[in-house]
């Protein structure tokens, strides 16, 4: 028995290093989607009467007991599971049904095996997995606003539903804007713990310049850009265009009203004409023009013959 226990301990330690080496990089978990934290240890198949625990820091999120008769009992929080065939394959990866964002976006999960053969249970860490949570932001919406000061141009850039808080950059053509011209607000939504980003740029910008708003989420390896070209037109042209649009709209309304009034007045005239005609016919029922037949007219126009004595 001591030799068997020593062999198991040595075998356990020999594979501990290989498991740890495989988990140097963090697993990326997308908010709202399931994720699997890998840990495969085939040597567990030789163990009986042991239990395994997945922990998030010091918190136990899953515990599984492997009994001598082959039965497996499992408890977990937040519906975390391991594969159903873990006792047959040694695949004890932790499966989380959904990823939730919290204050920090990086967590370390560890798998421990606890042996119940001795009076004092001994635990050994088999795997450590880093989970990094993230969520993609929406494509930034870039709009121009009315500036409050002189000839300065004002822009607002808005992006929603991402995690963690991103970096926000502005470019005027290919250069950074002047210092103090950018103001960025990050709002953490209390229910979802996702971020909404709103950034403002106010600066003197030439007529043919381009303005770009860049949202960078390093955790997602995501860079989103929105650009506007020819951002600053002539104020006179802008006011003239607005006045022309107002005039065109008003003219269309007036013309439409005149056409409608003309149609209504014509219908009124037709009704009055028909009414007067009907009244006249009722007052003079025998008046009218009677057309004679062509034979009668020809008979009247035929000259009369003269009688002569023989």
Rosetta blueprint (number, residue, H / E / L):
1 X L
2 X H
3 X H
4 X H
5 X H
6 X H
7 X H
8 X H
9 X H
10 X H
11 X H
12 X H
13 X H
14 X H
15 X H
16 X H
17 X H
18 X H
19 X H
20 X H
21 X H
22 X H
23 X L
24 X L
25 X L
26 X L
27 X E
28 X E
29 X E
30 X E
31 X E
32 X L
33 X L
34 X L
35 X E
36 X E
37 X E
38 X L
39 X L
40 X E
41 X L
42 X H
43 X H
44 X H
45 X H
46 X H
47 X L
48 X L
49 X L
50 X E
51 X E
52 X E
53 X E
54 X E
55 X E
56 X E
57 X L
58 X L
59 X E
60 X E
61 X E
62 X E
63 X E
64 X E
65 X E
66 X E
67 X L
68 X L
69 X L
70 X L
71 X L
72 X E
73 X E
74 X E
75 X E
76 X E
77 X L
78 X L
79 X L
80 X L
81 X E
82 X L
83 X L
84 X L
85 X L
86 X H
87 X H
88 X H
89 X H
90 X L
91 X E
92 X L
93 X L
94 X E
95 X E
96 X E
97 X L
98 X L
99 X E
100 X L
101 X L
102 X L
103 X L
104 X L
105 X L
106 X E
107 X E
108 X E
109 X E
110 X E
111 X E
112 X E
113 X E
114 X E
115 X E
116 X L
117 X L
118 X L
119 X L
120 X L
121 X L
122 X E
123 X E
124 X E
125 X E
126 X E
127 X E
128 X E
129 X E
130 X E
131 X E
132 X E
133 X E
134 X E
135 X E
136 X L
137 X L
138 X L
139 X L
140 X L
141 X E
142 X E
143 X E
144 X E
145 X E
146 X L
147 X L
148 X L
149 X L
150 X L
151 X L
152 X L
153 X E
154 X E
155 X E
156 X E
157 X E
158 X E
159 X E
160 X E
161 X E
162 X E
163 X E
164 X L
165 X L
166 X L
167 X E
168 X E
169 X E
170 X E
171 X E
172 X E
173 X L
174 X L
175 X E
176 X L
177 X L
178 X L
179 X L
180 X L
181 X L
182 X E
183 X E
184 X E
185 X E
186 X E
187 X E
188 X E
189 X L
190 X L
191 X L
192 X L
193 X L
194 X L
195 X E
196 X E
197 X E
198 X E
199 X E
200 X E
201 X E
202 X E
203 X E
204 X L
205 X L
206 X L
207 X L
208 X L
209 X L
210 X E
211 X E
212 X E
213 X E
214 X E
215 X E
216 X E
217 X E
218 X L
219 X L
220 X L
221 X L
222 X E
223 X E
224 X E
225 X E
226 X E
227 X E
228 X E
229 X E
230 X L
231 X L
232 X L
233 X L
234 X L
235 X H
236 X H
237 X H
238 X H
239 X H
240 X H
241 X H
242 X H
243 X H
244 X H
245 X H
246 X H
247 X H
248 X H
249 X H
250 X H
251 X H
252 X H
253 X H
254 X H
255 X H
256 X H
257 X H
258 X H
259 X H
260 X H
261 X H
262 X H
263 X H
264 X H
265 X H
266 X H
267 X H
268 X H
269 X H
270 X H
271 X H
272 X H
273 X H
274 X H
275 X H
276 X H
277 X H
278 X H
279 X H
280 X H
281 X H
282 X H
283 X H
284 X L
285 X L
286 X L
287 X L
288 X L
289 X L
290 X L
291 X L
292 X L
293 X L
294 X H
295 X H
296 X H
297 X H
298 X H
299 X H
300 X H
301 X H
302 X L
303 X L
304 X L
305 X L
306 X L
307 X L
308 X L
309 X L
310 X L
